[in-house]
């Protein structure tokens, strides 16, 4: 998974005008949760006023809901 994302990042960097039609097939629940864990805890809440800690409490359900669309 990360290899595919790294390749896309490389292409985007080398060819800034490149257009990607869909990246949804590269997103998984595990990847979303991993990215969340890597976020810094001392940042401001998002526009929805949810902090990282609060999101983490509900992360499994929230992430599953997100993946359903």
ABEGO torsion letter per residue (X at the ends): XAAAAAAAAAAAAABAABBBABAAAABBAAAAAAAAAABBAABBBBAAGBBAAAAAAAAAAAAAAAAAX
